[in-house]
Amino acid sequence: MEFLPEDIARYSAEHTSPESDLLKQINRDTHARVMMPRMLSGHVQGRFLSMVSKFLQPKTILEIGTYTGYSAICLAEGLAPEGHLITIDVNEELETRVRSYFSQAGLTSTIDFHIGDAAKIIPALNQNFDLVFIDADKENYSLYYDLVFEKVNPGGAILADNVLWSGKVTQSKIDKDTHALIEFNKKIQADNRVENLLLPLRDGIMMIRKN
């Protein structure tokens, strides 16, 4: 997932606004106590998500893939007054931990946390969104995109994480997740309803603006 030379990555982090104390705690706890800590957005990507949200000042955000709640807290930093964020994750084992972090962040009434299958939950959401962040199972990225697209307001944004997949998207031998991401990237590139930018930040973020 790390494409930049270590010294450049460190320099970038040193010249990026710092994490809050709570985000630092979540970062430490996730790496110490939770499986697959590489799934955490982390410092630089977290500040990127926060800044995009602050630029857009969304009233509504949808996140697909909560993990330990780090990215949701970052995204919530840019919410408009009285705005809210819905986040969905299939892993019920992390629910208590994540709800505790949301409580510590003062976001209990701001974040609506769903445990379950996003493919079933998304169609039942009767609202539109200004910002969507997709960071869940890679095989279903295209499905999630199709499910959320009509729920995204014109001028709204969709961000999809891990679209470079540790560089595997450029290799000849690919697994099913890599294939799914290659097809997703092609799908976005061919979609004339949007503008898009594949940003090589960390593991790659596809930035999509709905026309």
Summary of the structure (lengths in Angstrom):
residues: 211
radius of gyration: 16.3
end to end distance: 30.5
largest distance: 47.8
contacts: 668
relative contact order: 0.13
helix: 47%
strand: 21%
